[in-house]
Amino acid sequence: MATTTHEFRIEGMHCGSCALLIDDTLDDLPGVHRTRTTMKKGRSTIELDTHTTTPADILAAIEKLGYTATLVP
């Protein structure tokens, strides 16, 4: 298992419920071990198994919710 941590900048969150929605959605993806999204910082930190789920999968899931996301280098 190759567990890595990635940080994403997320635009379009307006309240704490937005962050909870993102966390709940990402937690349901296979290979995602931990998520922490904060509306105040506009960031999400995600620990995942890259053999199961890729950063591109994370971006697609966030954007499907209606937010704009970019991977922070």
Residue frames relative to the residue before (quaternion, step in Angstrom):
aa qw qx qy qz dx dy dz
M 1.0000 0.0000 0.0000 0.0000 0.00 0.00 0.00
A 0.1721 -0.7842 0.5917 0.0723 3.57 -0.84 1.03
T 0.0400 -0.8212 0.5690 -0.0167 3.57 0.02 1.29
T 0.0251 0.7877 -0.6132 0.0533 3.54 -0.85 1.04
T 0.3208 -0.7232 0.5769 0.2029 3.54 -1.26 0.42
H 0.0593 -0.7919 0.6076 -0.0127 3.54 -0.91 1.01
E 0.2230 -0.7543 0.6017 0.1390 3.54 -1.15 0.66
F 0.1258 -0.7887 0.6011 0.0290 3.53 -1.01 0.93
R 0.3057 -0.6950 0.6137 0.2168 3.56 -1.10 0.73
I 0.0917 -0.8090 0.5806 0.0116 3.57 -0.83 1.00
E 0.1306 -0.7840 0.6049 0.0482 3.54 -0.86 1.02
G 0.6977 0.4738 -0.3511 0.4069 3.53 -1.15 0.71
M 0.5183 0.6087 -0.4400 0.4091 3.60 1.23 -0.01
H 0.1679 -0.8178 0.5467 0.0636 3.58 -0.93 0.92
C 0.8068 0.0756 -0.0240 0.5854 3.57 1.22 -0.34
G 0.7117 -0.4529 0.3264 0.4264 3.55 -1.30 0.12
S 0.5974 0.5719 -0.3631 0.4292 3.58 1.13 -0.58
C 0.5826 0.5646 -0.3716 0.4513 3.59 1.12 -0.60
A 0.6627 0.5015 -0.2992 0.4687 3.57 0.93 -0.92
L 0.6482 0.5146 -0.3153 0.4644 3.59 0.98 -0.81
L 0.6302 0.5310 -0.3297 0.4606 3.59 1.00 -0.81
I 0.6526 0.5040 -0.3107 0.4728 3.58 0.95 -0.87
D 0.6627 0.5036 -0.3084 0.4606 3.59 0.86 -0.94
D 0.6647 0.5078 -0.3093 0.4524 3.59 0.87 -0.91
T 0.6593 0.5100 -0.3034 0.4617 3.57 0.97 -0.87
L 0.7022 0.4648 -0.2737 0.4647 3.58 0.85 -0.97
D 0.6111 0.5610 -0.3482 0.4366 3.60 1.05 -0.70
D 0.6583 0.5172 -0.3031 0.4552 3.59 1.16 -0.56
L 0.5589 0.6028 -0.3997 0.4057 3.61 1.21 -0.25
P 0.5069 -0.6385 0.4718 0.3357 3.60 -0.98 0.73
G 0.7913 0.3194 -0.2361 0.4649 3.56 -0.99 0.80
V 0.5868 0.5445 -0.3852 0.4590 3.60 1.23 -0.15
H 0.2194 -0.8160 0.5283 0.0828 3.55 -0.65 1.17
R 0.8047 -0.0632 0.0798 0.5849 3.57 1.01 -0.76
T 0.0445 -0.7764 0.6279 0.0292 3.56 -1.09 0.75
R 0.0161 0.7609 -0.6486 -0.0101 3.53 -1.21 0.58
T 0.0051 0.8032 -0.5916 0.0701 3.54 -0.39 1.29
T 0.0610 -0.7892 0.6107 0.0221 3.56 -0.94 0.92
M 0.4269 -0.7056 0.5126 0.2390 3.52 -0.80 1.06
K 0.6322 0.5678 -0.3340 0.4080 3.58 0.94 -0.87
K 0.7437 0.3644 -0.2038 0.5220 3.59 0.97 -0.86
G 0.3368 -0.7545 0.4961 0.2670 3.58 1.20 -0.43
R 0.5884 0.5677 -0.3476 0.4590 3.55 1.16 0.68
S 0.1141 -0.7461 0.6496 0.0918 3.50 -1.33 0.45
T 0.1468 -0.7639 0.6249 0.0666 3.55 -0.90 1.01
I 0.0342 -0.8301 0.5533 -0.0597 3.54 -0.65 1.17
E 0.1884 -0.7477 0.6295 0.0965 3.53 -0.94 0.99
L 0.1230 0.8216 -0.5414 0.1292 3.56 -0.64 1.11
D 0.4693 -0.6180 0.5542 0.3014 3.49 -1.38 0.36
T 0.3050 -0.8085 0.4774 0.1596 3.58 -0.29 1.26
H 0.5530 0.5726 -0.4137 0.4418 3.61 1.23 -0.04
T 0.7206 0.4109 -0.2253 0.5111 3.56 1.23 -0.48
T 0.8012 0.0565 0.0297 0.5949 3.55 0.90 -1.00
T 0.2433 -0.7841 0.5580 0.1211 3.57 -0.90 0.93
P 0.6553 -0.4801 0.3842 0.4387 3.59 -1.23 0.20
A 0.6049 0.5520 -0.3566 0.4496 3.61 1.09 -0.62
D 0.6199 0.5288 -0.3351 0.4732 3.60 1.08 -0.70
I 0.6351 0.5241 -0.3188 0.4694 3.58 1.04 -0.82
L 0.6465 0.5190 -0.3142 0.4626 3.59 0.89 -0.93
A 0.6648 0.5084 -0.3039 0.4552 3.59 0.89 -0.92
A 0.6597 0.5087 -0.3113 0.4573 3.61 0.95 -0.85
I 0.6563 0.4955 -0.3123 0.4757 3.60 0.97 -0.83
E 0.6866 0.4840 -0.2893 0.4590 3.57 0.88 -0.90
K 0.5911 0.5622 -0.3623 0.4509 3.59 1.15 -0.58
L 0.6448 0.5112 -0.3108 0.4757 3.58 1.19 -0.55
G 0.5940 -0.5992 0.3519 0.4054 3.60 1.27 -0.20
Y 0.5852 0.5535 -0.3798 0.4550 3.60 1.23 0.24
T 0.3944 -0.6727 0.5649 0.2699 3.55 -1.28 0.37
A 0.0147 -0.8192 0.5724 -0.0335 3.58 -0.75 1.03
T 0.0371 -0.7676 0.6394 0.0247 3.53 -1.18 0.68
L 0.4699 -0.6552 0.5172 0.2871 3.54 -1.10 0.73
V 0.3162 -0.7362 0.5700 0.1820 3.56 -0.89 0.97
P 0.4073 -0.7374 0.4774 0.2499 3.61 -0.66 1.06
